[in-house]
């Protein structure tokens, strides 16, 4: 099976991040369950999907999983619609109450050379708080294009993602959705896989809606990552934050394209964008494009990007206390990303991320 | 027996020769003071001994514990017992001070082939030191020197020094940013380490630090070399007549 052609060059946001090579490769569509070693953790409510199929029927007091309808997610992003071509389903994960534990959603991929589309819609209603960790697990070389739609009405979602995948795998994630007087806060760690992409398009629809997206992108070799993050403020007194840290080694390439749109009806809103990058090699590259599109006068907005190296004086200070080069770099990189990873509010999820990164 | 021997050292920084034919010998257990005007090369000498990335050695030799020091990486020099208390210790947000101390201690133990301590043992050892020095152990929970006052930074340097038990201590203007009480506390801390086996090189502009850490030998540096060596009486000449008095006396 060959993935269809995408006219990526016609889309401004994709101009600087080509994923064409994925579309020149042969993949076998794989949407079927297999026997795998499931890694359930007692500290979590565990939900497992194997090649896009739920491991079992999940229904309890907290969560209901249904197959949902394909909805039109209004987006610039052609990849969101690509999965429609394939016979996959959208799984609706509806949170009925605040779960008593954090939820771990694990996607297993079992086959080399497989393409598996996996689409979820998260529904979180009034006063429900969900701490959700998503993780992709595979030792195989696979491609997934995964759509995640958030539908948050007066609820709170703390979403985190960390992957444990083969370094040749590619993961394209499309996050879209809306927040209606609730809060979506996401912390994503991308340090594995060959091409990884996170495309965000979130609409803040009612007063006091909040969306904060944080990311750590830690690349080496010839790996590539792109984050395209659009947040639209469609109502008064809404707030968004985009903050990313890149650590780039080898000949890796990263792109951050941030866009905060504050419409004229979104007075007294706040938005900020920040991208900070540390280049650990001469041939690593980064393209930063933080942008603000403000259509009203009463807004607090900031944006900025910085690119640099590890500070030589810091390195020397730590070496003068006997620490080896490798240890020094690890300490300084950990320090650089620590405040982002510490944004994960659930201690169990935070511990998991620190352990698996 | 010498711990450090510098022979005809020539060093440049950013294409400018800073040290030009410097000789110095420090024996085990001795405290040396190195004084000189701004820009004479005192701090460059400290950086050369510790292996700072900005210095380029053009000629000469440095022998430390009978080994060629200049062929060692900065971390090897540190693990073999050279400790520099920085004039302006780096602030490193995000690196926990206690974790840093534990890491540095155990890396040195490993280097020396000694037994590493576990977290509980190390915490006990570090807390004993903070109590002994009268340091608020909140300093351990903070990031390395991040937001510390001048006194706190120097105290943190002292804590690292006492934990790592170096053989050659280089104090680069330890008195800068310290009030008299803090200087006295730092001086007392350093004196605790002086067991007759450890050596100290104090780099300073002022006499006041030498009231707390008594030097056996005083050197005056000018134009990238040591122009006078003697006892504490040199300091009194400097106090009375300034560096001009020493230059005149030498010439």
Boltz contact constraints between the chains, C-beta under 6 A:
constraints:
  - contact:
      token1: [A, 312]
      token2: [B, 53]
      max_distance: 6.0
  - contact:
      token1: [A, 313]
      token2: [B, 90]
      max_distance: 6.0
  - contact:
      token1: [A, 314]
      token2: [B, 90]
      max_distance: 6.0
  - contact:
      token1: [A, 314]
      token2: [B, 92]
      max_distance: 6.0
  - contact:
      token1: [A, 316]
      token2: [B, 52]
      max_distance: 6.0
  - contact:
      token1: [A, 316]
      token2: [B, 53]
      max_distance: 6.0
  - contact:
      token1: [A, 317]
      token2: [B, 90]
      max_distance: 6.0
  - contact:
      token1: [A, 319]
      token2: [B, 74]
      max_distance: 6.0
  - contact:
      token1: [A, 319]
      token2: [B, 75]
      max_distance: 6.0
  - contact:
      token1: [A, 320]
      token2: [B, 50]
      max_distance: 6.0
  - contact:
      token1: [A, 320]
      token2: [B, 74]
      max_distance: 6.0
  - contact:
      token1: [A, 320]
      token2: [B, 78]
      max_distance: 6.0
  - contact:
      token1: [A, 320]
      token2: [B, 84]
      max_distance: 6.0
  - contact:
      token1: [A, 321]
      token2: [B, 78]
      max_distance: 6.0
  - contact:
      token1: [A, 321]
      token2: [B, 104]
      max_distance: 6.0
  - contact:
      token1: [A, 322]
      token2: [B, 75]
      max_distance: 6.0
  - contact:
      token1: [A, 322]
      token2: [B, 78]
      max_distance: 6.0
  - contact:
      token1: [A, 322]
      token2: [B, 79]
      max_distance: 6.0
  - contact:
      token1: [A, 322]
      token2: [B, 104]
      max_distance: 6.0
  - contact:
      token1: [A, 322]
      token2: [B, 107]
      max_distance: 6.0
  - contact:
      token1: [A, 322]
      token2: [B, 108]
      max_distance: 6.0
  - contact:
      token1: [A, 324]
      token2: [B, 75]
      max_distance: 6.0
  - contact:
      token1: [A, 331]
      token2: [B, 95]
      max_distance: 6.0
  - contact:
      token1: [A, 335]
      token2: [B, 94]
      max_distance: 6.0
  - contact:
      token1: [A, 335]
      token2: [B, 95]
      max_distance: 6.0
  - contact:
      token1: [A, 338]
      token2: [B, 94]
      max_distance: 6.0
